[in-house]
């Protein structure tokens, strides 16, 4: 996987662009697990202008689509040697950019024509290089940015959660903004896609993945302790909820090539797609 930095003017709404070219997959049919990662995004993928991604029900996914928050793992297969390009948004950017309640996309996808117009997919298919695809997304998202209305409460909420994990108490976030807990939960879910309690659980899960992949522990219970899980059983249940595997089972993926993991990936970037 290779990273392309988006236009600097987009940094408040886009974390990164990334792409993968089929020759680096090394398989004619690659089984992938999609994990909860705490962010929405867009995927553009094709193999000679045909979909190369099949979901659990054996249906081909659209060539270009947006996805929302995931609260459970799902499974896809990648066929052939496709080109795949991704846009990773900031956790709370989707509603402000596209005027869509982000919770409507939780565990769901939406074809890109409903966000960026009917002709945008054709423009992507005509692009001959990843840099051109990135340029098209930069231009399209910059147009949306003109209408962008930042939600400062959500910006600060995400900063507080990421900065104070694992000690952050979701109950105290509402009082920090002097609104009721129910009001805060409703706003947070509209902008982020899930309630603050679930978002914190997902972020903790992703932190656990980073600790496991970097080997920053002597025994597995150390990871649960570092992230304030009540005990090893609680850590195992939470990890399995978002990955489908126990931490011990998940570690087996380290022995497999991971084409969707960039070498020296910064720890603050979540892991979404795992070859298993």
Secondary structure, DSSP 8 states (H G I E B T S, - for coil): -EEE---GGGTTTEEEEEEEEGGGT--SEEEEEE---S--EEEEEEBTTB--EE-TTS-B--SEEEE---SS-EEEEEESS-EEEEEEE-TT-HHHHH---GGGGTT-EEETHHHH-TTHHHHHHH--SHHHHHHHHHHHHHHHHTT----HHHHHHHHHHHHHTTT--HHHHHHHTTS-HHHHHHHHHHHHSS-HHHHHHHHHHHHHHHHHHHT--SSHHHHHHHTT-SSHHHHHHHHHHHHSS-HHHHGGGGGS--TTS-TT--TTS---EEE-
